[in-house]
Amino acid sequence: MKIEQFYTLEQAADLLQIKERTIADLVRSGTIPAFKRFGKWFVFHSELTNYIENGERNIETTNNQMD
C-alpha cells in the first residue's frame, strides 16, 4: 500500500508560492479539498497537483476566449 504525501496549509502555500491565507480561502471554498486532524488542516499532494493542472487549463481557456 502506497502512502500519499500530504502537507500542512503552510507547507502547501510555500509550494504554490502563495500566502497561507490564500490557500486557507481555497480550502474553505472547496476549491482545494483538505482534511483536519488534531486541530490542523492538511492537503494531499495529488489535490495540489489537480489544482495546478486545472488552474493552468482555466487560464488557457480564459486567454483563448479573450482573443
Buried (B, 14 or more C-beta within 10 A) or exposed (E): EEEEEBBBBEBBBEBBEEEBEEBBEBBEEEEBEBEEEEEEBBBBEEBBEEBEEEEEEEEEEEEEEEE
